[in-house]
Amino acid sequence: MRLLAKCIIPVIGLFWFDASLNNWFSESKEKEKKFWEERESLSSHISQLERELKARNITVLS
């Protein structure tokens, strides 16, 4: 019985560790995705503002 417990406990620990890593990776992927979406949104907004300024013949320093 002790041998069985010595085998099962490390296996359960490995499954728990794997689940923790998967959770961490999914959270970091979500943060990275959000970062790139916000970056793209800001880039698009800046481009739109530059076009509006150029349409009014205002020089943009970039």
C-alpha beads as a LAMMPS data file, in Angstrom:
LAMMPS data file: protein, C-alpha beads

62 atoms
61 bonds

1 atom types
1 bond types

-500.0 500.0 xlo xhi
-500.0 500.0 ylo yhi
-500.0 500.0 zlo zhi

Masses

1 110.0

Atoms # bond

1 1 1 0.000 0.000 0.000
2 1 1 2.851 2.389 0.799
3 1 1 4.469 1.619 -2.531
4 1 1 1.231 2.488 -4.291
5 1 1 1.024 5.777 -2.366
6 1 1 4.671 6.557 -3.216
7 1 1 3.847 6.118 -6.905
8 1 1 0.503 7.920 -6.964
9 1 1 1.503 11.063 -5.059
10 1 1 4.283 12.114 -7.500
11 1 1 2.012 11.407 -10.472
12 1 1 -0.723 13.601 -8.975
13 1 1 1.913 16.274 -8.337
14 1 1 3.030 16.139 -11.971
15 1 1 -0.555 16.500 -13.195
16 1 1 -1.076 19.468 -10.851
17 1 1 2.167 21.094 -12.052
18 1 1 1.175 20.547 -15.694
19 1 1 -2.246 22.109 -15.085
20 1 1 -0.593 25.109 -13.421
21 1 1 1.753 25.601 -16.375
22 1 1 -1.101 25.344 -18.865
23 1 1 -3.060 27.953 -16.919
24 1 1 -0.037 30.286 -16.817
25 1 1 0.610 29.894 -20.556
26 1 1 -3.027 30.569 -21.455
27 1 1 -3.059 33.719 -19.295
28 1 1 0.152 35.012 -20.886
29 1 1 -1.195 34.277 -24.382
30 1 1 -4.347 36.266 -23.583
31 1 1 -2.253 39.193 -22.323
32 1 1 -0.065 39.092 -25.431
33 1 1 -3.115 38.964 -27.711
34 1 1 -4.659 41.938 -25.899
35 1 1 -1.376 43.863 -26.176
36 1 1 -1.186 43.355 -29.957
37 1 1 -4.870 44.253 -30.416
38 1 1 -4.382 47.496 -28.460
39 1 1 -1.197 48.258 -30.399
40 1 1 -2.973 47.737 -33.720
41 1 1 -5.889 49.897 -32.578
42 1 1 -3.564 52.732 -31.540
43 1 1 -1.592 52.464 -34.775
44 1 1 -4.808 52.655 -36.779
45 1 1 -5.996 55.661 -34.776
46 1 1 -2.673 57.478 -35.253
47 1 1 -2.784 56.836 -39.001
48 1 1 -6.325 58.191 -39.159
49 1 1 -5.303 61.342 -37.280
50 1 1 -2.311 61.839 -39.594
51 1 1 -4.583 61.560 -42.655
52 1 1 -6.974 64.130 -41.182
53 1 1 -4.105 66.522 -40.468
54 1 1 -2.677 66.084 -43.966
55 1 1 -6.127 66.782 -45.416
56 1 1 -6.042 70.122 -43.569
57 1 1 -2.487 70.803 -44.862
58 1 1 -0.965 70.612 -41.382
59 1 1 2.604 69.300 -41.255
60 1 1 3.087 66.260 -39.051
61 1 1 6.462 65.633 -37.437
62 1 1 7.099 61.919 -37.229

Bonds

1 1 1 2
2 1 2 3
3 1 3 4
4 1 4 5
5 1 5 6
6 1 6 7
7 1 7 8
8 1 8 9
9 1 9 10
10 1 10 11
11 1 11 12
12 1 12 13
13 1 13 14
14 1 14 15
15 1 15 16
16 1 16 17
17 1 17 18
18 1 18 19
19 1 19 20
20 1 20 21
21 1 21 22
22 1 22 23
23 1 23 24
24 1 24 25
25 1 25 26
26 1 26 27
27 1 27 28
28 1 28 29
29 1 29 30
30 1 30 31
31 1 31 32
32 1 32 33
33 1 33 34
34 1 34 35
35 1 35 36
36 1 36 37
37 1 37 38
38 1 38 39
39 1 39 40
40 1 40 41
41 1 41 42
42 1 42 43
43 1 43 44
44 1 44 45
45 1 45 46
46 1 46 47
47 1 47 48
48 1 48 49
49 1 49 50
50 1 50 51
51 1 51 52
52 1 52 53
53 1 53 54
54 1 54 55
55 1 55 56
56 1 56 57
57 1 57 58
58 1 58 59
59 1 59 60
60 1 60 61
61 1 61 62
